[in-house]
Amino acid sequence: MEKYKQWNAAFDAGYAAALNKSMIVIHSNDHQHALKEVDASAAVALDQKQAFRILKYILEGSLK
């Protein structure tokens, strides 16, 4: 259900945090408030292109 989407994300993020894993979270601004705790422990992107740029920066140190 749409209204429980942030709960699923929070569960997944908590599980990743328990495993000491880094996260890149992709979501629109519509879910920003609901996912603020998740966002606090992750790199946040608004779309797949931004997520790709984050990964590129991590791997290559470049945003070009």
N, CA, C and O atoms as a Maestro MAE file, in Angstrom:
{
 s_m_m2io_version
 :::
 2.0.0
}

f_m_ct {
 s_m_title
 :::
 protein
 m_atom[256] {
  # First column is atom index #
  i_m_mmod_type
  r_m_x_coord
  r_m_y_coord
  r_m_z_coord
  i_m_residue_number
  s_m_chain_name
  s_m_pdb_residue_name
  s_m_pdb_atom_name
  i_m_atomic_number
  :::
  1 25 0.827 -1.179 0.000 1 A "MET " " N  " 7
  2 3 0.000 0.000 0.000 1 A "MET " " CA " 6
  3 2 0.874 1.246 0.000 1 A "MET " " C  " 6
  4 15 1.922 1.288 0.644 1 A "MET " " O  " 8
  5 25 0.436 2.235 -0.715 2 A "GLU " " N  " 7
  6 3 1.196 3.480 -0.865 2 A "GLU " " CA " 6
  7 2 1.496 4.143 0.479 2 A "GLU " " C  " 6
  8 15 2.603 4.637 0.695 2 A "GLU " " O  " 8
  9 25 0.510 4.154 1.386 3 A "LYS " " N  " 7
  10 3 0.718 4.887 2.635 3 A "LYS " " CA " 6
  11 2 1.719 4.203 3.570 3 A "LYS " " C  " 6
  12 15 2.177 4.829 4.527 3 A "LYS " " O  " 8
  13 25 2.066 2.951 3.324 4 A "TYR " " N  " 7
  14 3 3.035 2.241 4.161 4 A "TYR " " CA " 6
  15 2 4.422 2.174 3.539 4 A "TYR " " C  " 6
  16 15 5.324 1.547 4.093 4 A "TYR " " O  " 8
  17 25 4.595 2.820 2.387 5 A "LYS " " N  " 7
  18 3 5.868 2.750 1.675 5 A "LYS " " CA " 6
  19 2 7.045 3.191 2.561 5 A "LYS " " C  " 6
  20 15 8.098 2.553 2.546 5 A "LYS " " O  " 8
  21 25 6.874 4.269 3.324 6 A "GLN " " N  " 7
  22 3 7.979 4.753 4.155 6 A "GLN " " CA " 6
  23 2 8.324 3.761 5.255 6 A "GLN " " C  " 6
  24 15 9.475 3.710 5.690 6 A "GLN " " O  " 8
  25 25 7.356 2.970 5.718 7 A "TRP " " N  " 7
  26 3 7.662 1.962 6.726 7 A "TRP " " CA " 6
  27 2 8.562 0.885 6.138 7 A "TRP " " C  " 6
  28 15 9.499 0.434 6.796 7 A "TRP " " O  " 8
  29 25 8.286 0.472 4.910 8 A "ASN " " N  " 7
  30 3 9.139 -0.514 4.248 8 A "ASN " " CA " 6
  31 2 10.547 0.028 4.077 8 A "ASN " " C  " 6
  32 15 11.522 -0.685 4.314 8 A "ASN " " O  " 8
  33 25 10.657 1.278 3.668 9 A "ALA " " N  " 7
  34 3 11.974 1.898 3.494 9 A "ALA " " CA " 6
  35 2 12.705 1.989 4.829 9 A "ALA " " C  " 6
  36 15 13.907 1.733 4.905 9 A "ALA " " O  " 8
  37 25 11.987 2.349 5.863 10 A "ALA " " N  " 7
  38 3 12.603 2.451 7.184 10 A "ALA " " CA " 6
  39 2 13.091 1.092 7.668 10 A "ALA " " C  " 6
  40 15 14.166 1.001 8.261 10 A "ALA " " O  " 8
  41 25 12.331 0.051 7.430 11 A "PHE " " N  " 7
  42 3 12.763 -1.297 7.810 11 A "PHE " " CA " 6
  43 2 14.025 -1.685 7.057 11 A "PHE " " C  " 6
  44 15 14.989 -2.157 7.660 11 A "PHE " " O  " 8
  45 25 14.025 -1.490 5.747 12 A "ASP " " N  " 7
  46 3 15.199 -1.825 4.936 12 A "ASP " " CA " 6
  47 2 16.423 -1.025 5.375 12 A "ASP " " C  " 6
  48 15 17.526 -1.567 5.454 12 A "ASP " " O  " 8
  49 25 16.233 0.246 5.655 13 A "ALA " " N  " 7
  50 3 17.342 1.091 6.095 13 A "ALA " " CA " 6
  51 2 17.865 0.641 7.455 13 A "ALA " " C  " 6
  52 15 19.076 0.613 7.678 13 A "ALA " " O  " 8
  53 25 16.969 0.291 8.352 14 A "GLY " " N  " 7
  54 3 17.395 -0.204 9.662 14 A "GLY " " CA " 6
  55 2 18.184 -1.493 9.554 14 A "GLY " " C  " 6
  56 15 19.167 -1.690 10.267 14 A "GLY " " O  " 8
  57 25 17.755 -2.363 8.669 15 A "TYR " " N  " 7
  58 3 18.462 -3.627 8.442 15 A "TYR " " CA " 6
  59 2 19.852 -3.355 7.875 15 A "TYR " " C  " 6
  60 15 20.833 -3.958 8.310 15 A "TYR " " O  " 8
  61 25 19.935 -2.447 6.904 16 A "ALA " " N  " 7
  62 3 21.241 -2.093 6.329 16 A "ALA " " CA " 6
  63 2 22.146 -1.466 7.388 16 A "ALA " " C  " 6
  64 15 23.339 -1.765 7.441 16 A "ALA " " O  " 8
  65 25 21.586 -0.603 8.227 17 A "ALA " " N  " 7
  66 3 22.377 0.020 9.289 17 A "ALA " " CA " 6
  67 2 22.883 -1.029 10.276 17 A "ALA " " C  " 6
  68 15 24.024 -0.945 10.732 17 A "ALA " " O  " 8
  69 25 22.053 -2.011 10.611 18 A "ALA " " N  " 7
  70 3 22.469 -3.080 11.525 18 A "ALA " " CA " 6
  71 2 23.626 -3.885 10.951 18 A "ALA " " C  " 6
  72 15 24.464 -4.404 11.688 18 A "ALA " " O  " 8
  73 25 23.662 -3.982 9.624 19 A "LEU " " N  " 7
  74 3 24.754 -4.699 8.950 19 A "LEU " " CA " 6
  75 2 25.925 -3.781 8.621 19 A "LEU " " C  " 6
  76 15 26.880 -4.201 7.967 19 A "LEU " " O  " 8
  77 25 25.857 -2.520 9.074 20 A "ASN " " N  " 7
  78 3 26.897 -1.523 8.836 20 A "ASN " " CA " 6
  79 2 27.136 -1.288 7.344 20 A "ASN " " C  " 6
  80 15 28.278 -1.173 6.899 20 A "ASN " " O  " 8
  81 25 26.058 -1.219 6.588 21 A "LYS " " N  " 7
  82 3 26.125 -0.999 5.140 21 A "LYS " " CA " 6
  83 2 25.792 0.454 4.820 21 A "LYS " " C  " 6
  84 15 24.945 1.062 5.475 21 A "LYS " " O  " 8
  85 25 26.457 1.004 3.816 22 A "SER " " N  " 7
  86 3 26.146 2.346 3.330 22 A "SER " " CA " 6
  87 2 24.924 2.271 2.429 22 A "SER " " C  " 6
  88 15 24.628 1.232 1.839 22 A "SER " " O  " 8
  89 25 24.209 3.414 2.336 23 A "MET " " N  " 7
  90 3 22.987 3.418 1.536 23 A "MET " " CA " 6
  91 2 22.915 4.648 0.650 23 A "MET " " C  " 6
  92 15 23.364 5.732 1.023 23 A "MET " " O  " 8
  93 25 22.345 4.459 -0.521 24 A "ILE " " N  " 7
  94 3 21.902 5.562 -1.363 24 A "ILE " " CA " 6
  95 2 20.391 5.392 -1.479 24 A "ILE " " C  " 6
  96 15 19.907 4.357 -1.938 24 A "ILE " " O  " 8
  97 25 19.663 6.401 -1.067 25 A "VAL " " N  " 7
  98 3 18.204 6.363 -1.071 25 A "VAL " " CA " 6
  99 2 17.699 7.252 -2.202 25 A "VAL " " C  " 6
  100 15 18.137 8.394 -2.341 25 A "VAL " " O  " 8
  101 25 16.776 6.725 -3.011 26 A "ILE " " N  " 7
  102 3 16.164 7.503 -4.079 26 A "ILE " " CA " 6
  103 2 14.690 7.698 -3.745 26 A "ILE " " C  " 6
  104 15 13.941 6.731 -3.603 26 A "ILE " " O  " 8
  105 25 14.282 8.957 -3.621 27 A "HIS " " N  " 7
  106 3 12.870 9.260 -3.429 27 A "HIS " " CA " 6
  107 2 12.592 10.706 -3.804 27 A "HIS " " C  " 6
  108 15 13.496 11.542 -3.823 27 A "HIS " " O  " 8
  109 25 11.345 10.985 -4.099 28 A "SER " " N  " 7
  110 3 10.945 12.344 -4.464 28 A "SER " " CA " 6
  111 2 10.813 13.190 -3.203 28 A "SER " " C  " 6
  112 15 10.828 12.674 -2.085 28 A "SER " " O  " 8
  113 25 10.685 14.482 -3.403 29 A "ASN " " N  " 7
  114 3 10.500 15.388 -2.275 29 A "ASN " " CA " 6
  115 2 9.201 15.122 -1.528 29 A "ASN " " C  " 6
  116 15 9.058 15.538 -0.379 29 A "ASN " " O  " 8
  117 25 8.250 14.435 -2.161 30 A "ASP " " N  " 7
  118 3 6.977 14.112 -1.512 30 A "ASP " " CA " 6
  119 2 7.172 13.248 -0.270 30 A "ASP " " C  " 6
  120 15 6.359 13.299 0.653 30 A "ASP " " O  " 8
  121 25 8.231 12.465 -0.239 31 A "HIS " " N  " 7
  122 3 8.481 11.561 0.882 31 A "HIS " " CA " 6
  123 2 9.606 12.048 1.799 31 A "HIS " " C  " 6
  124 15 10.045 11.317 2.687 31 A "HIS " " O  " 8
  125 25 10.067 13.264 1.587 32 A "GLN " " N  " 7
  126 3 11.212 13.767 2.339 32 A "GLN " " CA " 6
  127 2 10.957 13.766 3.845 32 A "GLN " " C  " 6
  128 15 11.803 13.300 4.608 32 A "GLN " " O  " 8
  129 25 9.824 14.273 4.281 33 A "HIS " " N  " 7
  130 3 9.552 14.337 5.721 33 A "HIS " " CA " 6
  131 2 9.382 12.938 6.317 33 A "HIS " " C  " 6
  132 15 9.915 12.651 7.389 33 A "HIS " " O  " 8
  133 25 8.650 12.080 5.631 34 A "ALA " " N  " 7
  134 3 8.387 10.740 6.160 34 A "ALA " " CA " 6
  135 2 9.660 9.918 6.289 34 A "ALA " " C  " 6
  136 15 9.742 9.033 7.140 34 A "ALA " " O  " 8
  137 25 10.657 10.204 5.451 35 A "LEU " " N  " 7
  138 3 11.888 9.415 5.452 35 A "LEU " " CA " 6
  139 2 13.080 10.166 6.042 35 A "LEU " " C  " 6
  140 15 14.228 9.809 5.778 35 A "LEU " " O  " 8
  141 25 12.817 11.199 6.836 36 A "LYS " " N  " 7
  142 3 13.914 12.026 7.336 36 A "LYS " " CA " 6
  143 2 14.917 11.236 8.183 36 A "LYS " " C  " 6
  144 15 16.114 11.519 8.128 36 A "LYS " " O  " 8
  145 25 14.460 10.263 8.956 37 A "GLU " " N  " 7
  146 3 15.387 9.461 9.753 37 A "GLU " " CA " 6
  147 2 16.240 8.562 8.857 37 A "GLU " " C  " 6
  148 15 17.426 8.358 9.118 37 A "GLU " " O  " 8
  149 25 15.635 8.036 7.814 38 A "VAL " " N  " 7
  150 3 16.380 7.216 6.855 38 A "VAL " " CA " 6
  151 2 17.399 8.086 6.131 38 A "VAL " " C  " 6
  152 15 18.558 7.699 5.979 38 A "VAL " " O  " 8
  153 25 16.968 9.259 5.688 39 A "ASP " " N  " 7
  154 3 17.851 10.171 4.960 39 A "ASP " " CA " 6
  155 2 19.054 10.597 5.797 39 A "ASP " " C  " 6
  156 15 20.125 10.861 5.252 39 A "ASP " " O  " 8
  157 25 18.887 10.666 7.107 40 A "ALA " " N  " 7
  158 3 19.971 11.104 7.986 40 A "ALA " " CA " 6
  159 2 21.166 10.155 7.948 40 A "ALA " " C  " 6
  160 15 22.285 10.554 8.268 40 A "ALA " " O  " 8
  161 25 20.937 8.908 7.560 41 A "SER " " N  " 7
  162 3 22.029 7.929 7.542 41 A "SER " " CA " 6
  163 2 22.359 7.446 6.135 41 A "SER " " C  " 6
  164 15 22.949 6.380 5.961 41 A "SER " " O  " 8
  165 25 21.973 8.237 5.127 42 A "ALA " " N  " 7
  166 3 22.168 7.793 3.745 42 A "ALA " " CA " 6
  167 2 22.533 8.969 2.845 42 A "ALA " " C  " 6
  168 15 22.335 10.133 3.194 42 A "ALA " " O  " 8
  169 25 23.062 8.631 1.696 43 A "ALA " " N  " 7
  170 3 23.168 9.614 0.619 43 A "ALA " " CA " 6
  171 2 21.807 9.620 -0.065 43 A "ALA " " C  " 6
  172 15 21.246 8.557 -0.333 43 A "ALA " " O  " 8
  173 25 21.271 10.799 -0.350 44 A "VAL " " N  " 7
  174 3 19.920 10.903 -0.883 44 A "VAL " " CA " 6
  175 2 19.955 11.453 -2.306 44 A "VAL " " C  " 6
  176 15 20.629 12.444 -2.590 44 A "VAL " " O  " 8
  177 25 19.214 10.789 -3.194 45 A "ALA " " N  " 7
  178 3 19.093 11.217 -4.588 45 A "ALA " " CA " 6
  179 2 17.621 11.342 -4.939 45 A "ALA " " C  " 6
  180 15 16.775 10.628 -4.400 45 A "ALA " " O  " 8
  181 25 17.326 12.266 -5.857 46 A "LEU " " N  " 7
  182 3 15.947 12.438 -6.308 46 A "LEU " " CA " 6
  183 2 15.599 11.533 -7.478 46 A "LEU " " C  " 6
  184 15 14.422 11.302 -7.756 46 A "LEU " " O  " 8
  185 25 16.622 11.015 -8.171 47 A "ASP " " N  " 7
  186 3 16.380 10.135 -9.313 47 A "ASP " " CA " 6
  187 2 17.604 9.242 -9.533 47 A "ASP " " C  " 6
  188 15 18.618 9.371 -8.846 47 A "ASP " " O  " 8
  189 25 17.486 8.343 -10.496 48 A "GLN " " N  " 7
  190 3 18.576 7.395 -10.764 48 A "GLN " " CA " 6
  191 2 19.832 8.090 -11.266 48 A "GLN " " C  " 6
  192 15 20.940 7.632 -10.987 48 A "GLN " " O  " 8
  193 25 19.683 9.178 -11.998 49 A "LYS " " N  " 7
  194 3 20.838 9.912 -12.504 49 A "LYS " " CA " 6
  195 2 21.665 10.461 -11.341 49 A "LYS " " C  " 6
  196 15 22.893 10.379 -11.362 49 A "LYS " " O  " 8
  197 25 21.009 11.013 -10.341 50 A "GLN " " N  " 7
  198 3 21.728 11.514 -9.170 50 A "GLN " " CA " 6
  199 2 22.397 10.372 -8.413 50 A "GLN " " C  " 6
  200 15 23.523 10.526 -7.939 50 A "GLN " " O  " 8
  201 25 21.730 9.238 -8.293 51 A "ALA " " N  " 7
  202 3 22.321 8.087 -7.614 51 A "ALA " " CA " 6
  203 2 23.573 7.619 -8.357 51 A "ALA " " C  " 6
  204 15 24.572 7.263 -7.732 51 A "ALA " " O  " 8
  205 25 23.518 7.620 -9.680 52 A "PHE " " N  " 7
  206 3 24.679 7.248 -10.483 52 A "PHE " " CA " 6
  207 2 25.829 8.220 -10.240 52 A "PHE " " C  " 6
  208 15 26.981 7.802 -10.129 52 A "PHE " " O  " 8
  209 25 25.522 9.519 -10.157 53 A "ARG " " N  " 7
  210 3 26.570 10.516 -9.913 53 A "ARG " " CA " 6
  211 2 27.199 10.309 -8.533 53 A "ARG " " C  " 6
  212 15 28.405 10.493 -8.370 53 A "ARG " " O  " 8
  213 25 26.399 9.931 -7.549 54 A "ILE " " N  " 7
  214 3 26.936 9.649 -6.213 54 A "ILE " " CA " 6
  215 2 27.900 8.472 -6.283 54 A "ILE " " C  " 6
  216 15 29.003 8.533 -5.738 54 A "ILE " " O  " 8
  217 25 27.482 7.397 -6.957 55 A "LEU " " N  " 7
  218 3 28.358 6.230 -7.091 55 A "LEU " " CA " 6
  219 2 29.643 6.571 -7.841 55 A "LEU " " C  " 6
  220 15 30.727 6.125 -7.463 55 A "LEU " " O  " 8
  221 25 29.516 7.355 -8.893 56 A "LYS " " N  " 7
  222 3 30.690 7.760 -9.659 56 A "LYS " " CA " 6
  223 2 31.649 8.565 -8.784 56 A "LYS " " C  " 6
  224 15 32.863 8.373 -8.852 56 A "LYS " " O  " 8
  225 25 31.113 9.453 -7.975 57 A "TYR " " N  " 7
  226 3 31.960 10.231 -7.083 57 A "TYR " " CA " 6
  227 2 32.679 9.330 -6.074 57 A "TYR " " C  " 6
  228 15 33.864 9.512 -5.798 57 A "TYR " " O  " 8
  229 25 31.958 8.376 -5.540 58 A "ILE " " N  " 7
  230 3 32.553 7.453 -4.565 58 A "ILE " " CA " 6
  231 2 33.675 6.639 -5.205 58 A "ILE " " C  " 6
  232 15 34.738 6.463 -4.611 58 A "ILE " " O  " 8
  233 25 33.435 6.145 -6.412 59 A "LEU " " N  " 7
  234 3 34.395 5.267 -7.071 59 A "LEU " " CA " 6
  235 2 35.537 5.997 -7.753 59 A "LEU " " C  " 6
  236 15 36.663 5.500 -7.777 59 A "LEU " " O  " 8
  237 25 35.255 7.197 -8.319 60 A "GLU " " N  " 7
  238 3 36.260 7.890 -9.111 60 A "GLU " " CA " 6
  239 2 36.681 9.234 -8.557 60 A "GLU " " C  " 6
  240 15 37.677 9.802 -9.008 60 A "GLU " " O  " 8
  241 25 35.942 9.758 -7.585 61 A "GLY " " N  " 7
  242 3 36.247 11.055 -7.028 61 A "GLY " " CA " 6
  243 2 35.920 12.191 -7.988 61 A "GLY " " C  " 6
  244 15 36.486 13.279 -7.878 61 A "GLY " " O  " 8
  245 25 35.006 11.946 -8.933 62 A "SER " " N  " 7
  246 3 34.686 12.944 -9.942 62 A "SER " " CA " 6
  247 2 33.175 13.019 -10.144 62 A "SER " " C  " 6
  248 15 32.474 12.009 -10.094 62 A "SER " " O  " 8
  249 25 32.693 14.238 -10.373 63 A "LEU " " N  " 7
  250 3 31.274 14.432 -10.672 63 A "LEU " " CA " 6
  251 2 31.045 14.722 -12.151 63 A "LEU " " C  " 6
  252 15 29.922 15.018 -12.558 63 A "LEU " " O  " 8
  253 25 32.087 14.641 -12.945 64 A "LYS " " N  " 7
  254 3 31.963 14.917 -14.386 64 A "LYS " " CA " 6
  255 2 31.291 13.790 -15.104 64 A "LYS " " C  " 6
  256 15 31.106 13.855 -16.319 64 A "LYS " " O  " 8
  :::
 }
 m_bond[255] {
  # First column is bond index #
  i_m_from
  i_m_to
  i_m_order
  :::
  1 1 2 1
  2 2 3 1
  3 3 4 2
  4 3 5 1
  5 5 6 1
  6 6 7 1
  7 7 8 2
  8 7 9 1
  9 9 10 1
  10 10 11 1
  11 11 12 2
  12 11 13 1
  13 13 14 1
  14 14 15 1
  15 15 16 2
  16 15 17 1
  17 17 18 1
  18 18 19 1
  19 19 20 2
  20 19 21 1
  21 21 22 1
  22 22 23 1
  23 23 24 2
  24 23 25 1
  25 25 26 1
  26 26 27 1
  27 27 28 2
  28 27 29 1
  29 29 30 1
  30 30 31 1
  31 31 32 2
  32 31 33 1
  33 33 34 1
  34 34 35 1
  35 35 36 2
  36 35 37 1
  37 37 38 1
  38 38 39 1
  39 39 40 2
  40 39 41 1
  41 41 42 1
  42 42 43 1
  43 43 44 2
  44 43 45 1
  45 45 46 1
  46 46 47 1
  47 47 48 2
  48 47 49 1
  49 49 50 1
  50 50 51 1
  51 51 52 2
  52 51 53 1
  53 53 54 1
  54 54 55 1
  55 55 56 2
  56 55 57 1
  57 57 58 1
  58 58 59 1
  59 59 60 2
  60 59 61 1
  61 61 62 1
  62 62 63 1
  63 63 64 2
  64 63 65 1
  65 65 66 1
  66 66 67 1
  67 67 68 2
  68 67 69 1
  69 69 70 1
  70 70 71 1
  71 71 72 2
  72 71 73 1
  73 73 74 1
  74 74 75 1
  75 75 76 2
  76 75 77 1
  77 77 78 1
  78 78 79 1
  79 79 80 2
  80 79 81 1
  81 81 82 1
  82 82 83 1
  83 83 84 2
  84 83 85 1
  85 85 86 1
  86 86 87 1
  87 87 88 2
  88 87 89 1
  89 89 90 1
  90 90 91 1
  91 91 92 2
  92 91 93 1
  93 93 94 1
  94 94 95 1
  95 95 96 2
  96 95 97 1
  97 97 98 1
  98 98 99 1
  99 99 100 2
  100 99 101 1
  101 101 102 1
  102 102 103 1
  103 103 104 2
  104 103 105 1
  105 105 106 1
  106 106 107 1
  107 107 108 2
  108 107 109 1
  109 109 110 1
  110 110 111 1
  111 111 112 2
  112 111 113 1
  113 113 114 1
  114 114 115 1
  115 115 116 2
  116 115 117 1
  117 117 118 1
  118 118 119 1
  119 119 120 2
  120 119 121 1
  121 121 122 1
  122 122 123 1
  123 123 124 2
  124 123 125 1
  125 125 126 1
  126 126 127 1
  127 127 128 2
  128 127 129 1
  129 129 130 1
  130 130 131 1
  131 131 132 2
  132 131 133 1
  133 133 134 1
  134 134 135 1
  135 135 136 2
  136 135 137 1
  137 137 138 1
  138 138 139 1
  139 139 140 2
  140 139 141 1
  141 141 142 1
  142 142 143 1
  143 143 144 2
  144 143 145 1
  145 145 146 1
  146 146 147 1
  147 147 148 2
  148 147 149 1
  149 149 150 1
  150 150 151 1
  151 151 152 2
  152 151 153 1
  153 153 154 1
  154 154 155 1
  155 155 156 2
  156 155 157 1
  157 157 158 1
  158 158 159 1
  159 159 160 2
  160 159 161 1
  161 161 162 1
  162 162 163 1
  163 163 164 2
  164 163 165 1
  165 165 166 1
  166 166 167 1
  167 167 168 2
  168 167 169 1
  169 169 170 1
  170 170 171 1
  171 171 172 2
  172 171 173 1
  173 173 174 1
  174 174 175 1
  175 175 176 2
  176 175 177 1
  177 177 178 1
  178 178 179 1
  179 179 180 2
  180 179 181 1
  181 181 182 1
  182 182 183 1
  183 183 184 2
  184 183 185 1
  185 185 186 1
  186 186 187 1
  187 187 188 2
  188 187 189 1
  189 189 190 1
  190 190 191 1
  191 191 192 2
  192 191 193 1
  193 193 194 1
  194 194 195 1
  195 195 196 2
  196 195 197 1
  197 197 198 1
  198 198 199 1
  199 199 200 2
  200 199 201 1
  201 201 202 1
  202 202 203 1
  203 203 204 2
  204 203 205 1
  205 205 206 1
  206 206 207 1
  207 207 208 2
  208 207 209 1
  209 209 210 1
  210 210 211 1
  211 211 212 2
  212 211 213 1
  213 213 214 1
  214 214 215 1
  215 215 216 2
  216 215 217 1
  217 217 218 1
  218 218 219 1
  219 219 220 2
  220 219 221 1
  221 221 222 1
  222 222 223 1
  223 223 224 2
  224 223 225 1
  225 225 226 1
  226 226 227 1
  227 227 228 2
  228 227 229 1
  229 229 230 1
  230 230 231 1
  231 231 232 2
  232 231 233 1
  233 233 234 1
  234 234 235 1
  235 235 236 2
  236 235 237 1
  237 237 238 1
  238 238 239 1
  239 239 240 2
  240 239 241 1
  241 241 242 1
  242 242 243 1
  243 243 244 2
  244 243 245 1
  245 245 246 1
  246 246 247 1
  247 247 248 2
  248 247 249 1
  249 249 250 1
  250 250 251 1
  251 251 252 2
  252 251 253 1
  253 253 254 1
  254 254 255 1
  255 255 256 2
  :::
 }
}
